[in-house]
């Protein structure tokens, strides 16, 4: 597969991202129905993710996320401040499936590959790892896939969770 989504091609979905309005209420629901947990919870903001972008410009958004499970991992995401693609989502839709994430070795290569195929970068964040590495990038793929695709570059060392649940 040339140009296409070569950086994402053949990789399994590693994360299912779900937008929620109230993280604690969602944690209760997801734990009670699917017995998911424990959850590692983080606050992402300009203070914890040094390079944020939103629709081609510097971003100033913040969010709380909760991560549980693997193969794929479930991510619950509550927007706190924006503007962001998360707030946009909740303005026109209910809570629910927002994105599918694929783990990549190089976020920069994933962004270049997706751009070459015509998929715009909607939002990104770089540097959330302890060593200033790690990042995520969301692409405008709804027209072709019915969902937003996210490329995830895992940091070598992740900072400890801001809180865990339960």
C-alpha positions in Angstrom: 0.0 0.0 0.0 1.7 3.2 -1.1 1.1 6.6 0.3 -2.2 5.5 1.8 -2.1 5.0 5.4 1.1 3.1 5.2 2.1 4.0 8.8 -1.3 2.7 10.1 -1.8 -0.1 7.5 -2.0 -3.6 9.0 -1.9 -2.5 12.6 -4.7 -3.5 14.9 -6.9 -1.1 16.8 -5.0 -0.5 20.0 -7.4 1.9 21.6 -11.1 2.7 21.6 -11.8 6.3 22.5 -15.1 7.3 24.0 -16.1 10.9 24.8 -18.0 11.4 28.0 -19.5 14.5 29.8 -18.7 13.3 33.3 -15.7 11.1 33.9 -16.7 9.8 37.3 -20.2 8.8 36.2 -18.8 7.1 33.1 -16.3 5.2 35.2 -19.2 3.9 37.3 -21.1 2.8 34.2 -18.3 1.1 32.4 -17.1 -0.7 35.5 -20.6 -1.9 36.4 -21.4 -3.2 32.9 -18.1 -4.5 31.6 -16.1 -4.9 34.9 -13.3 -2.7 33.4 -10.7 -1.4 35.7 -8.6 -0.4 37.5 -8.4 2.8 35.6 -5.3 5.0 35.3 -6.5 8.6 35.0 -4.6 11.6 33.7 -5.2 15.3 33.1 -3.8 16.5 29.8 -3.4 20.3 29.5 -0.8 22.8 28.3 0.9 22.1 31.7 1.4 18.4 31.0 1.5 18.2 27.2 3.9 20.9 26.0 2.9 21.0 22.3 -0.8 21.0 21.6 -2.4 21.7 18.3 -6.0 22.3 17.2 -7.0 22.7 13.6 -3.6 23.9 12.5 -2.9 26.3 15.3 -1.5 26.1 18.8 -4.0 24.5 21.1 -5.0 25.5 24.6 -7.4 22.6 25.5 -7.5 20.3 28.5 -9.1 17.0 29.2 -9.3 14.2 31.7 -8.7 10.7 30.4 -9.1 7.2 32.0 -7.4 4.2 30.6 -8.2 0.5 31.2 -7.7 -2.8 29.6 -5.7 -3.8 26.5 -6.1 -5.3 23.1 -7.8 -2.8 22.7 -7.4 -0.4 25.6 -10.5 1.6 26.5 -10.1 5.3 26.9 -12.8 7.5 28.5 -12.2 11.2 27.7 -13.9 14.2 29.3 -13.1 17.6 27.8 -12.5 20.3 30.4 -11.6 23.4 28.4 -11.3 24.1 24.7 -11.7 24.6 21.9 -11.1 21.0 21.0 -12.4 18.3 18.7 -13.9 16.8 21.9 -16.1 19.8 22.6 -17.1 19.9 18.9 -18.2 16.3 19.2 -20.4 16.9 22.2 -22.0 20.0 20.6 -23.5 17.9 17.9 -23.6 14.3 19.3 -24.2 12.4 22.5 -21.5 10.7 24.4 -20.0 7.7 22.7 -17.4 6.3 20.3 -15.2 9.1 19.1 -12.0 7.5 17.8 -10.0 4.4 17.1 -6.3 4.6 18.0 -3.4 2.8 16.4 0.0 2.6 17.9 2.9 3.8 15.7 6.6 4.0 16.1 6.8 7.6 14.8 4.0 10.1 15.1 5.7 12.4 12.7 5.8 9.7 10.0 2.1 8.9 10.7 1.2 12.6 10.3 3.1 12.9 7.0 1.6 9.7 5.7 -1.9 10.7 6.5 -1.4 14.2 5.0 -0.1 12.7 1.8 -3.3 10.7 1.5 -5.4 13.8 2.1 -6.4 13.3 5.7 -6.1 16.5 7.6 -4.6 16.7 11.1 -7.5 17.8 13.4 -5.7 17.9 16.7 -2.5 16.7 18.4 -0.4 16.6 21.5 3.3 15.9 21.8 5.6 15.5 24.8 3.4 14.0 27.6 6.0 11.4 28.6 8.5 11.9 31.4 11.3 12.4 28.8 9.3 14.8 26.6 8.4 12.1 24.1 5.0 10.5 23.4 2.2 11.9 21.4 -1.1 11.6 19.7 -2.6 12.9 16.5 -6.3 12.7 15.3 -7.1 12.7 11.6 -10.2 13.8 9.7 -11.2 10.3 8.5 -15.0 10.3 9.2 -16.0 10.5 5.6 -14.1 7.3 4.7 -14.3 5.3 7.9 -17.2 6.7 9.9 -14.9 7.5 12.8 -11.9 9.6 13.6 -8.5 7.7 13.5 -5.8 8.5 16.0 -2.1 7.7 15.8 -0.5 7.1 19.2 3.3 7.1 19.9 3.8 5.7 23.4 6.4 7.5 25.5 9.4 5.5 26.8 8.3 6.5 30.4 4.9 7.7 31.2 4.3 9.9 34.2 2.3 8.4 37.1 -1.5 8.7 36.9 -3.0 11.8 38.4 -5.5 9.4 40.1 -6.7 5.8 39.8 -10.2 4.4 40.0 -11.6 2.7 41.9 
